[in-house]
Amino acid sequence: MQQIYFMRYFFLLLFCLAVIKRSESIFILTTNYKKDSSHPTRSANKNTKSKIGRY
């Protein structure tokens, strides 16, 4: 009986870790998306123009 309880808690712990990892990855994705959307396209165009001007 003790082994069954151990396995149950072990799987529960794994499940919790998986959920935490998934939520962290989702949080990272959303923060990256916000960062990308907050950056205006003008700055990107300026960077490309400066690169072209250098050559």
N, C-alpha and C positions, 0 to 999 in steps of 0.2 A: 504493500500500500504506500509506503514512504516514497518509493521510486516513482509511482504514478503522480504523486503530489509534486515531487521535484520536477518531473518533466512538464507538468502543467504550468508551474511557476516559471520554468525556463522558457517555454514557448510564449508565455505572457510577457516576459521581459524582452524577448526578441521582438515581439509585436510592437511593444512600446518604443523600442529603439528604432524600429523601421518607421513608425509614425513620426517620431521626432526628426529623423533624418529627412523624411519626405517633406515635412512642414518647413524645415530649414532650407531645403533646396527650393521650395516654392517661394519662401520669403526672399531668398537670394535672387531668384528670377524676377520677382516683382520689383525689387529694389533696382536691379540692373535696368529693367524696362523703364522705370521712372527716371533713372539717370539719363538713359538714351533719349527719352522723350523730352526731358528738360533741356538738353543741349539743342540750341537752335541750329538749323541747317546752314545758316550764314557762316558760322565758325568753320564748318566743314568745307564750305566753298572757299573761304579765305585760305584755309590750309592748302587746298589743291592749287589755288592761284599762285600762292607763294612757292609751292614746289615747282610749278611750271616756270615761274619767273627765275628760279635758281638755275635751271638747266640752260 
